[in-house]
């Protein structure tokens, strides 16, 4: 395969946000008329990297080169001028305007002071012709399907002269038929010399459509591969990584006392689709039950339903033999369920509040955080100091705001505040996502310690090493249901991966 | 810590200086010597009569600001304080004028009716939000208009003592339902007694409302849940705070306080709800809440500043200086305070992040230096 001319090169890109290292010397090199996939888990830094290319973010350090020239984009306008266009995951279209009006919106062609609609229509029709896209410029957008709307978004970008197209998870919103149509369109674009950068975490699609793949993990570029040289399983392994310190399990501490019993739990998405269905399992004291699954198969919904943040439509929960199905979130928390939430910024912290108020979150009616109806400021600050010390949270004090801490230290604070009051059940959702290796090892050690002391732990993670290493029992969640129960002692990331993608089920059926 | 407090004072000082600067330009533009105009305002406003009047003007503004601020704490905008206090004052005036009770209890009943009606009126918006998802801004604005009509309807048809009167009014409150004035405080401290103006006794209840607000928001579990829901609804839910309950409670409390906005005037001066009952206090309260940054003391200072400017506008008028200058200052002060605080908050935040990362770096051997 002859080497294509490089049209986009991102070299040594580093970008930090408060508490998050989004890109850590990341690389991306895209050839002319190439369909280049950027894959990685949520939070791996894919979006930040392409936002830097599109001028929405400026890198702290590193070089952006487009068509061989160094560029410093200050806004998407600069990027558009260099021929780069981006189609966002969420469409930005006005429903009550026509296709034509939507396409020219913000880049209206004029003749004198009048809108040159005829010129615009001619240009759009010729672009449709050139790239083999079907679009009727005169229908209202509200009448169109999602796939057609996406085509308008792509046309918007082409209309502005883009020859480098960034698609942010374009297939996330499409049904399979529309995905096929999109891929046909992308091939046509490619044949006409358009370069496409395609962000996704759906691996089979990536292998189908792309010419080259860049894999990102924890802000770094971990591999650049060709789809022919790699399988979906290898790719998954690259994404979740296996070169991290291993979370080795010591002797089993599983008792035969059931702490949390979940029976037939079912809940719905807000649009009425089934989110999780007939989930049944037990967690014993001293046991870590791991939930494996590809993202989007019901993990957050399972957590929410156990916590009571999402209503169950069927099923029951028993905590230490007591039926807590009718309890609200507050009562379940007070009954002894702790939670390390999946997204520490959206669900775990009050960024602009001091650490001691953050530690109080979820314990706000318990001693020593509260006394009667009053906040016990002294008690709360004392126990927060204890958390900071015991869990090695690096901070100048307990009165600084949470936003000032690094991601790893924020996470240690969350883990600490959940463990300090000894819950009987702990739900740990992606407890080491987006934190550095040192903090990760510390969190693992805390979970192991809690397990030794008899806590029942539900571990949800996309890091297969973490799941296999820490869990006593592994459950595989696929399409909202538990499809396999595995023993981590004789499972490898590869076999686990095949269960997660539903491949194993099909193989057994054959 | 000292730096933090220092920065907190810098913002309002900068904002106020800026606003005065704009006022100076405005005065110069209309050909008035600004020093002379400010001198007139100050001389006039520093008499005991003016001081009493300033406090009287600031009390309802303060109560309205507290009502708005409690909503702001959880990012709810109760723009309907206006309607809530007017409807509440109407019913409280009618009930107070229609019953006979011993002195302190009679006042208490009037206060409770006002708070209750205000809470119910705001509660409708809260209920609409949690059950139907109606935005509270829209609902409370609409309830303002409904409230104005309700007032006209009840005052005209049922509550009025003389339905033929030009200025219709509820039955007058008997002395047992009035709050006595506090002019004796001036003589107690050796000042001349205000003439023609009575320092309204409701100021004490307003101070209690302010203290109660501060304790509720900053010292109680409820206040913590309130602020947490405002700052990060997702985290609050995970912590077991029911967002719907919080919205409803907040609207009820906000409305309850709003219901008391008109009481200082009704119990201390008018002794009835009348057709020309003071209006616009609810909207002005929003500006005071912004000016005081939802802080109990800050809002008190803001309310006093507004009271001072309204009072001193009178003397400008008498000296043929356009009193609109005062409105310009009021507007510019609010805008510049909001901007100045935003800037200061950003500086404080950046400084804190830097301090924390310095502290972390010093205490570790570079945790980021682990190479893959």
Interface residues (C-beta under 8 A of the other chain):
Chain A: X18 X21 X220 X222 X243 X307 X309 X328 X329 X330 X331 X332 X333 X334 X339 X341 X343 X346 X347 X348 X349 X350 X351 X352 X353 X357 X360 X361 X362 X364 X365 X370 X373 X374 X375 X377 X394 X395 X396 X400 X401 X403 X404 X405 X406 X408 X409 X436 X437 X438 X439
Chain B: X218 X219 X220 X221 X222 X223 X224 X225 X227 X228 X231 X232 X234 X235 X236 X237 X238 X239 X240 X241 X242 X349 X352 X353 X355 X356 X357 X359 X360 X363 X364 X367 X368 X370 X372
